[in-house]
Amino acid sequence: MSKIAIIGSGFSGLSAAAYLSAAGHEVHIFEKNAVPGGRARKFSTPEGYLFDMGPSWYWMPGVFEKFFSDFGYSTTDFYELKLLDPSFDIVYGKKDVMRIPNNYTKLSELFESIEPGSATKLHKFMEEAEYKYITGIENLVYKPGLSLTEFADLDLIKGAFRLQVFSSFSKHVRHYFSNAKLIALMEFPVLFLGAMPQDTPALYSLMNYAGLKLGTWYPMGGFCKVIDAMVKVAENKGAKFHFNANVEQICVDGNKATGLLINGEKLPFDGVIGAADYNHVEQKLLPVAYRNYDESYWERKTFAPSSLIFYLGVNKRIPELEHHTLFFDESLFDHSVEIYKKAKWPTKPLFYVCSPSQTDNSVAPEGHENLFLLMPIAPGLEDTEAIREKYFDVMMDRLETQTGVSIRTNIDYKRSYCIKDFIFDYNSYKGNAYGLANTLLQTAILKPKIKNKKIKNLFYAGQLTVPGPGVPPALISGKIAAELLNQHLNHTLN
Ligand SMILES: Cc1cc2nc3c(=O)[nH]c(=O)nc-3n(C[C@H](O)[C@H](O)[C@H](O)COP(=O)(O)OP(=O)(O)OC[C@H]3O[C@@H](n4cnc5c(N)ncnc54)[C@H](O)[C@@H]3O)c2cc1C
């Protein structure tokens, strides 16, 4: 049995902790914050609201199910999943709303009604997307991305064409659809999870399959139920959690990590997983000579967006809202340019409103509504109270016009969250929310390596390494890092 330290208790750290504990190691998780979950933490208010701070779209349910089944459980042992219907609404203009049904036949009919002939095209698009999803999610994403040879057994040459690793997502979508609304519907997952559709490989149409075919789910009680469940699994396997434990340094001797410095005290370990933001782990916790990358490397990388978020409690019901509403009533392209190319506060932003109290009455007091507003922005922007408030009004104006309901006068809880908070709370590079963008030059073996090249028993996990941003990939990265560390420790012992 080896003694292992995991830095960070987000999805990736929790996943690594569960797998390493199950492999028989003594696992300690060190988390700088007072509660687990990282970007998926929760908080409750004296008024009776319960807010999920980050993720709200539960996509790819199979990945979660696989995680729990690896430990002899099912998701149903911990939380109840509800399939949302409609999956989500998209607002294209005043009273111009597209309601996305969770039923695929109805979705095809919707496509056909907007663009004649598009139902057949949707079918073809989804067939390809399904192939990418099955190949990608069941196989490719579990590869550590350390060398091209990992992909040799996959008929990569044959598959590369079908997987469309080298063609652009934007062109791919336009090859099938010409209606602007349908194009925006297909492009939105790519924008929110991290790049201009023009710079994203068409491979990522697997996200459309995940979202439109497999459905949008909601864990009753909130996304935080998933975190609670993972903490339980790790604890059941013996992992020990240490909160308010800010790791200050990874101690190294030769090519080995020997322990961690926490609150001025050195604790010895046989292996370490850095599941906090990769850039922070390397630049702040490791001596220069041991880093995989220097600061200029990170400067050159394309980051997924940061976000301006408002958590709002409203003391009346708003039945005009669905659980998820995307405000796409301005140009997707212009907003993308101001996130990824020009890095400025958006002129005419798109944004997203989540109202989980439409589905779950445990997240707001009776007769009240729980709202979460999110506007994607470039990381590293100037973040002031005045700017936050300016955009609060921009979003509320459009939300109130759309619903026809006055909301501002009924707010009884309000908290904003933006770049400064991401940096302060998570040591996030430039305040990024979702890690690295999924561009061609940042896919698979081109992502920051999951393994430290000089320290044999140090691995990284989380949204800045393979396979990428989002909850399902974070879960998978924890598993990959755990397997690599376990293999290394077994190899050293034998
Ligand atoms: C607002 C928002 C909305 C999102 N929406 C979705 C969604 O709907 N669906 C989806 O799939 N994904 C979504 N995501 C992305 C998803 O939440 C993340 O990809 C995922 O949670 C990242 O997990 P992680 O383990 O990589 O990192 P984190 O969750 O950031 O975990 C890292 C942990 O390390 C800790 N830490 C940092 N430095 C130290 C230190 N020195 N010592 C000790 N601990 C340290 C941090 O406090 C943190 O708890 C969203 C993210 C955000 C921010």
The ligand as a Tripos MOL2 file, in Angstrom:
@<TRIPOS>MOLECULE
LIG
   53    58     1     0     0
SMALL
NO_CHARGES

@<TRIPOS>ATOM
      1 C1        -19.9300   28.1810  -14.2480 C.3       1 LIG1
      2 C2        -19.5780   26.8580  -14.8200 C.ar      1 LIG1
      3 C3        -20.5440   26.1200  -15.4920 C.ar      1 LIG1
      4 C4        -20.2370   24.8700  -16.0020 C.ar      1 LIG1
      5 N1        -21.2160   24.1510  -16.6130 N.ar      1 LIG1
      6 C5        -20.9670   22.8790  -16.9910 C.ar      1 LIG1
      7 C6        -22.0370   22.0440  -17.4140 C.ar      1 LIG1
      8 O1        -23.1940   22.4700  -17.4340 O.2       1 LIG1
      9 N2        -21.7620   20.7470  -17.7570 N.ar      1 LIG1
     10 C7        -20.4730   20.2500  -17.7140 C.ar      1 LIG1
     11 O2        -20.2680   19.0650  -18.0320 O.2       1 LIG1
     12 N3        -19.4370   21.0370  -17.3140 N.ar      1 LIG1
     13 C8        -19.6580   22.3110  -16.9240 C.ar      1 LIG1
     14 N4        -18.6490   23.0980  -16.4390 N.ar      1 LIG1
     15 C9        -17.2760   22.5690  -16.4480 C.3       1 LIG1
     16 C10       -17.0160   21.6370  -15.2670 C.3       1 LIG1
     17 O3        -17.6110   22.1530  -14.1120 O.3       1 LIG1
     18 C11       -15.5110   21.5050  -15.0350 C.3       1 LIG1
     19 O4        -14.8970   21.0850  -16.2530 O.3       1 LIG1
     20 C12       -15.1410   20.5240  -13.9400 C.3       1 LIG1
     21 O5        -15.9400   20.7110  -12.8000 O.3       1 LIG1
     22 C13       -13.6650   20.7100  -13.6080 C.3       1 LIG1
     23 O6        -13.2610   19.8180  -12.6190 O.3       1 LIG1
     24 P1        -11.7310   19.7990  -12.1890 P.3       1 LIG1
     25 O7        -11.5760   18.7040  -11.2040 O.co2     1 LIG1
     26 O8        -10.8590   19.7660  -13.3870 O.co2     1 LIG1
     27 O9        -11.4230   21.2370  -11.5270 O.3       1 LIG1
     28 P2        -12.0070   22.0240  -10.2740 P.3       1 LIG1
     29 O10       -13.4380   21.7600  -10.1170 O.co2     1 LIG1
     30 O11       -11.6040   23.4340  -10.4040 O.co2     1 LIG1
     31 O12       -11.2450   21.3830   -9.0290 O.3       1 LIG1
     32 C14        -9.9480   21.7980   -8.6560 C.3       1 LIG1
     33 C15        -9.8910   21.9400   -7.1530 C.3       1 LIG1
     34 O13        -8.5530   22.2190   -6.7300 O.3       1 LIG1
     35 C16        -8.6040   23.1200   -5.6240 C.3       1 LIG1
     36 N5         -7.3040   23.7810   -5.4810 N.ar      1 LIG1
     37 C17        -6.7490   24.7150   -6.2910 C.ar      1 LIG1
     38 N6         -5.5190   25.0520   -5.8300 N.ar      1 LIG1
     39 C18        -5.3150   24.3280   -4.7010 C.ar      1 LIG1
     40 C19        -4.2320   24.2450   -3.7780 C.ar      1 LIG1
     41 N7         -3.0900   24.9460   -3.9330 N.pl3     1 LIG1
     42 N8         -4.3570   23.4150   -2.7150 N.ar      1 LIG1
     43 C20        -5.4830   22.6710   -2.5230 C.ar      1 LIG1
     44 N9         -6.5370   22.7160   -3.3790 N.ar      1 LIG1
     45 C21        -6.4390   23.5200   -4.4720 C.ar      1 LIG1
     46 C22        -9.7280   24.0540   -6.0130 C.3       1 LIG1
     47 O14       -10.2310   24.7490   -4.8940 O.3       1 LIG1
     48 C23       -10.7480   23.0910   -6.6230 C.3       1 LIG1
     49 O15       -11.6200   22.6010   -5.6250 O.3       1 LIG1
     50 C24       -18.9230   24.3440  -15.8880 C.ar      1 LIG1
     51 C25       -17.9430   25.0860  -15.2100 C.ar      1 LIG1
     52 C26       -18.2710   26.3270  -14.6680 C.ar      1 LIG1
     53 C27       -17.2190   27.0770  -13.9330 C.3       1 LIG1
@<TRIPOS>BOND
     1     1     2 1
     2     2     3 ar
     3     2    52 ar
     4     3     4 ar
     5     4     5 ar
     6     4    50 ar
     7     5     6 ar
     8     6     7 ar
     9     6    13 1
    10     7     8 2
    11     7     9 ar
    12     9    10 ar
    13    10    11 2
    14    10    12 ar
    15    12    13 ar
    16    13    14 ar
    17    14    15 1
    18    14    50 ar
    19    15    16 1
    20    16    17 1
    21    16    18 1
    22    18    19 1
    23    18    20 1
    24    20    21 1
    25    20    22 1
    26    22    23 1
    27    23    24 1
    28    24    25 2
    29    24    26 1
    30    24    27 1
    31    27    28 1
    32    28    29 2
    33    28    30 1
    34    28    31 1
    35    31    32 1
    36    32    33 1
    37    33    34 1
    38    33    48 1
    39    34    35 1
    40    35    36 1
    41    35    46 1
    42    36    37 ar
    43    36    45 ar
    44    37    38 ar
    45    38    39 ar
    46    39    40 ar
    47    39    45 ar
    48    40    41 1
    49    40    42 ar
    50    42    43 ar
    51    43    44 ar
    52    44    45 ar
    53    46    47 1
    54    46    48 1
    55    48    49 1
    56    50    51 ar
    57    51    52 ar
    58    52    53 1
@<TRIPOS>SUBSTRUCTURE
     1 LIG1         1 GROUP 0 **** ****
